[in-house]
Amino acid sequence: MSILNVEHLSHGFGDRAIFQDVSFRLLKGEHIGLIGANGEGKSTFFNIVTGKLPPDAGKIEWAKGVRAGYLDQHTVLEKGMTVEDVLKSAFSDLFELEEKMNDICTKLGEASSEEMDKLMEELGTIQDTLTLHDFYVIDAKVEEVARALGLLELGLKRDVTDLSGGQRTRILLGKLLLQKPDILLLDEPTNYLDEHHINWLKRYLTEYENAFILISHDIPFLDDVVNIIYHMENQKLDRYVGNYKDFQRIHEAKKAQLEAAYKKQQQEINQLKDFVARNKARVSTRNMAMSRQKKLDKMNVIELAAQKPKPEFHFKTGRTPGKYIFEAKDFVIGYEEPLSQPLNLSLERGHKVALTGANGIGKTTLIKSILGLVPPLKGTCELGENISVGYFEQEGKKENSSTCIEEIWQEFPSFSQYEVRSALAKCGLTTKHIESQVRVLSGGEQAKVRLCKIINRETNVLFLDEPTNHLDADAKEALKAALKEYRGTLLLICHEPEFYQDVVHEVWDCTKWTTKLV
């Protein structure tokens, strides 16, 4: 049974086309991976099918009574709502039924015998519905999901607007999983999850009996949970049965076949054109030349898709720093409450370290405290001599209305326009992206702009906080190669072992010193 039908969808922003005549069909129980390079329109597709964005052309049709749940990267939560409030809002329809049931109970005291029969019947129906949907164990269900996603340690009574973007995303994911809709639309759900929570979500989605569409650049995660791949590229959407590995194999084979057919056809076209040019003026061969020309005119010419620019990251290494990048003594990090035990840490020049551990235990706070951006609660941290830092923050500026060109020019005012454009192009951004405002770009494209600032400045130490979030496979591969060849020092927060395990020399497990329960 078809849950969602999309027919002849076309959409664009200004003169930049995103989709051209795209059709899509989602069947009950399908577990779909929606993949494609940064900026191909995956999040835009979600916005269109959920009605947040009207298409330029085409038809979107949902089956009657289907409940869709959408994990949006940009959902805003209201001040005053607690973590528990947001999670329990997954059951708002059941709480409304409970209110209705209470109203009926109030009315029963004054009802006539005839009215009482009707009210009792309605009451019984509501009670059956609440029991069927496990209304009386909601608190236990909320606690189970909150624990699985690491939300209990945030505090269920905490105001959601006091939390980071990553923590809010986890709360929204928890709400969505509690709703258990007929179809889940998940836009990069693993971005703000650590290994433990990713493994739990992997098991949950593998066993999920309803349908879901998942946007993710986490290939091992995709491989384990999806059985259909939709590939978005060059304004088209192509369907492949199987997981990501199956897609790669079939896609490469199709690409090789198309290139072979293109070469063969180009050879034939050149031969026909050559024959026409040599014979059209001669009376004896003019008819043959005209026949060849007609064949040329009727030919369906094969076109190869334009190659997308692949990013190239090369970090510039500054002058040699002192032996130690930093030395922390009895260093306690945190805000109102400590997040760590007293730490005695040091990082030597040229050493590359990954920070691991659950979200919310203080990995980002540690980096910010080392850099002096967040004052420690106790102790000291001294930076070494001749330190030139490149710092990649997990979250960029909200609603940045600068264009990409302006953003880089602010950092490097001495650059010519050619140098600015060239720097952005090397990071895998097209002319259309480069001239756009940063806020309209996808998360991956925004990350490339922020990386562009770092790689064009001489550094001798990199502090990178989840740099792989939102990056597509090509960008991740390029970043990994750049970090391996970087001659400076690296402190990296990352939840993808396959990314960092052959980049770093050592892994610091932050769960060993945190004061948080994990």
Residue pairs with C-beta under 8 A, 6 or more apart in sequence:
1 27
1 28
1 63
2 25
2 26
2 27
2 28
2 63
3 26
3 27
3 28
3 62
3 63
3 66
3 182
3 183
3 211
4 24
4 25
4 26
4 49
4 60
4 61
4 62
4 63
4 66
4 183
5 24
5 25
5 26
5 59
5 60
5 61
6 22
6 23
6 24
6 25
6 49
6 58
6 59
6 60
6 61
7 23
7 58
7 59
7 61
8 21
8 22
8 23
8 57
8 58
8 59
9 19
9 21
9 22
9 23
9 24
9 48
9 55
9 57
9 58
9 59
9 60
10 17
10 19
10 20
10 21
10 22
10 55
10 56
10 57
10 58
11 17
11 18
11 19
11 41
11 44
11 48
11 53
11 55
11 56
11 57
11 58
12 18
12 19
12 56
13 440
16 432
17 235
18 40
18 41
18 44
18 235
19 41
19 44
19 45
19 55
19 235
19 236
19 237
20 235
20 236
21 58
22 58
22 235
22 236
22 237
23 237
24 230
24 237
26 32
26 183
26 211
26 213
27 211
28 210
28 211
29 209
29 210
29 211
30 211
30 227
30 228
31 205
31 208
31 211
31 212
31 214
31 225
31 226
31 227
31 228
32 211
32 212
32 213
32 214
32 226
32 228
32 229
32 230
33 213
33 214
33 216
33 222
33 225
33 226
33 228
33 229
33 230
33 243
33 244
34 42
34 45
34 213
34 214
34 215
34 230
34 232
35 42
35 215
35 216
35 217
35 222
35 229
35 230
35 231
35 232
35 244
35 247
36 42
36 231
36 232
36 233
36 472
37 233
37 308
37 444
37 472
37 474
38 428
38 442
38 443
38 444
38 445
38 448
38 470
38 471
38 472
38 475
39 430
39 433
39 441
39 442
39 444
39 445
40 232
40 233
41 232
42 187
42 215
42 232
42 442
43 73
43 187
43 215
43 442
43 443
44 53
45 232
45 237
46 70
46 72
46 185
46 187
46 213
46 215
47 53
48 54
48 55
48 60
49 60
49 185
50 68
50 70
50 185
51 60
62 68
66 182
66 183
67 179
67 181
67 182
67 183
68 181
68 182
68 183
68 185
69 176
69 179
69 181
69 183
69 184
69 185
70 176
70 185
70 187
71 169
71 172
71 173
71 176
71 184
71 185
71 186
71 187
71 189
72 172
72 187
73 169
73 187
73 188
73 443
75 168
75 172
77 86
77 160
77 161
77 168
77 171
77 172
78 160
78 161
79 159
79 161
80 159
80 161
81 159
81 160
81 161
82 156
82 157
82 158
82 159
82 160
83 146
83 151
83 154
83 155
83 156
83 157
83 158
83 160
83 163
83 171
84 142
84 156
84 157
85 160
86 160
86 171
86 172
86 174
86 175
87 142
87 145
87 146
87 151
87 156
87 171
87 174
87 175
87 178
88 95
88 138
88 142
89 175
90 175
90 176
90 178
90 179
91 133
91 135
91 138
91 178
91 179
94 129
94 130
94 133
94 135
94 138
97 126
97 129
97 130
97 135
98 130
98 135
100 126
101 123
101 126
101 127
101 130
104 119
104 122
104 123
104 126
105 123
107 115
107 119
108 116
108 119
108 120
108 123
111 119
130 136
134 141
141 178
142 156
142 178
143 152
145 151
145 174
145 177
145 178
146 152
146 156
146 174
148 197
148 200
148 204
149 170
149 173
149 174
149 193
149 197
149 200
149 201
150 170
150 193
150 194
150 196
150 197
150 358
150 359
150 360
150 518
151 170
151 171
151 174
152 517
153 358
153 360
153 361
153 516
153 517
153 518
154 163
154 167
154 360
160 168
160 171
163 171
164 364
164 394
164 395
165 192
165 394
165 395
166 191
166 192
166 359
166 394
166 395
167 192
167 359
167 360
169 189
169 191
169 192
170 192
170 193
170 197
170 359
173 186
173 189
173 201
176 184
176 186
177 184
177 204
180 210
181 210
182 210
182 211
183 210
183 211
183 212
183 213
184 208
184 210
184 211
184 212
184 213
184 214
185 212
185 213
186 212
186 213
186 214
186 215
186 216
187 215
188 215
188 216
188 217
188 443
188 469
188 470
189 201
189 214
189 216
190 198
190 201
190 216
190 218
190 221
190 495
191 466
191 469
191 470
192 359
192 466
192 469
193 201
193 359
193 495
194 356
194 357
194 358
194 359
194 495
195 356
195 495
195 497
196 358
196 518
197 358
197 359
198 218
198 221
198 495
202 221
202 224
202 225
205 212
205 214
205 225
206 224
206 225
213 230
214 222
214 225
214 226
216 222
217 444
217 468
217 470
217 471
217 472
217 473
217 476
218 496
219 244
219 473
220 498
222 243
222 244
223 243
223 244
223 245
224 243
226 243
226 244
227 241
227 242
227 243
228 239
228 240
228 241
228 242
229 239
229 240
229 242
229 243
229 244
229 246
229 247
230 237
230 238
230 239
230 240
231 237
231 238
231 240
231 247
231 251
233 305
234 305
234 306
240 246
240 247
240 250
240 251
242 250
258 302
258 304
259 304
261 302
262 302
262 303
262 304
265 299
265 301
265 302
269 296
269 299
269 301
272 292
272 293
272 295
272 296
273 296
275 288
275 289
275 292
276 289
276 292
276 293
276 296
279 285
279 286
279 288
279 289
279 292
280 286
280 289
280 290
280 293
308 428
308 430
308 474
309 425
309 428
309 429
309 430
310 428
310 474
310 478
311 426
311 427
311 428
311 448
311 474
311 475
311 478
311 479
312 426
312 427
312 428
312 478
313 426
313 427
313 451
313 455
313 478
313 479
313 481
313 482
314 455
314 482
314 485
315 390
315 454
315 455
315 459
315 462
315 482
315 483
315 486
315 488
316 455
316 456
316 457
316 458
316 459
317 458
317 459
317 460
317 486
317 487
317 488
318 386
318 388
318 458
318 459
318 460
318 488
319 386
319 388
319 458
319 460
320 349
320 386
320 460
321 349
321 384
321 385
321 386
321 387
321 388
321 460
321 461
321 489
322 349
322 384
322 385
322 386
322 387
323 348
323 349
323 384
324 346
324 347
324 348
324 349
324 384
325 347
325 348
325 349
325 351
325 383
325 384
325 387
325 461
325 489
326 345
326 346
326 347
326 370
326 381
326 382
326 383
326 384
327 345
327 346
327 381
327 382
327 384
328 343
328 344
328 345
328 346
328 370
328 379
328 380
328 381
328 382
329 344
329 379
329 380
329 381
330 342
330 343
330 344
330 378
330 379
330 380
331 340
331 342
331 343
331 344
331 345
331 369
331 376
331 378
331 379
331 380
331 381
332 338
332 340
332 341
332 342
332 343
332 376
332 377
332 378
332 379
333 339
333 340
333 343
333 362
333 365
333 366
333 369
333 374
333 376
333 377
334 340
334 362
334 365
334 377
334 515
335 365
335 374
337 515
338 377
338 378
338 515
339 361
339 362
339 365
339 514
339 515
339 516
340 362
340 366
340 513
340 514
340 515
341 513
341 514
341 515
342 378
342 379
343 366
343 379
343 513
345 508
347 353
347 489
347 491
348 489
349 384
349 460
349 489
350 487
350 488
350 489
351 489
351 490
351 505
351 506
352 483
352 489
352 490
352 492
352 503
352 504
352 505
352 506
353 490
353 491
353 492
353 504
353 505
353 506
353 507
353 508
354 492
354 493
354 494
354 500
354 503
354 504
354 506
354 507
354 508
355 363
355 366
355 367
355 491
355 492
355 493
355 507
355 508
355 510
356 363
356 494
356 495
356 507
356 508
356 509
356 510
357 363
357 509
357 510
357 511
357 514
357 518
358 511
358 516
358 518
360 516
361 510
361 511
361 514
361 516
361 518
362 510
362 514
362 516
363 465
363 493
363 510
364 394
364 465
364 493
365 374
366 510
367 391
367 463
367 465
367 491
367 493
368 374
369 375
369 376
369 381
370 381
370 383
370 463
370 491
371 389
371 391
371 463
372 381
372 383
386 460
387 460
387 461
388 457
388 458
388 459
388 460
388 461
389 459
389 461
389 462
389 463
390 454
390 455
390 457
390 459
390 461
390 462
390 463
390 464
391 454
391 462
391 463
391 464
391 465
392 450
392 451
392 454
392 462
392 463
392 464
392 465
392 467
393 450
393 465
394 465
394 466
394 469
394 493
396 438
396 446
396 447
396 449
396 450
397 438
399 439
400 407
400 437
400 438
400 439
400 446
401 437
401 438
401 439
402 410
402 437
402 438
403 434
403 435
403 436
403 437
403 438
404 424
404 429
404 433
404 434
404 435
404 436
404 438
404 441
404 449
405 417
405 420
405 421
405 424
405 434
405 435
407 438
407 449
407 453
408 415
408 420
408 423
408 424
408 449
408 452
408 453
408 456
409 415
409 420
411 453
411 456
411 457
412 419
412 420
412 423
412 456
412 457
415 423
421 431
421 434
423 452
423 456
424 433
424 434
424 448
424 449
424 452
425 431
425 434
426 452
427 448
427 449
427 451
427 452
427 455
428 448
428 474
428 475
428 478
429 445
429 448
429 449
433 441
433 445
438 446
438 449
441 449
442 470
443 469
443 470
444 470
444 471
444 472
444 475
446 470
447 467
447 469
447 470
447 471
447 475
448 471
448 475
451 467
451 479
454 462
455 482
459 488
460 488
460 489
461 488
461 489
461 490
461 491
462 483
462 486
462 488
462 489
462 490
462 491
462 492
463 491
464 490
464 491
464 492
464 493
464 494
465 493
466 493
466 494
466 495
467 479
467 492
467 494
468 476
468 479
468 494
468 496
468 499
471 479
476 499
480 499
480 503
483 490
483 492
483 503
484 502
484 503
490 503
490 504
492 500
492 503
492 504
494 500
500 507
511 518
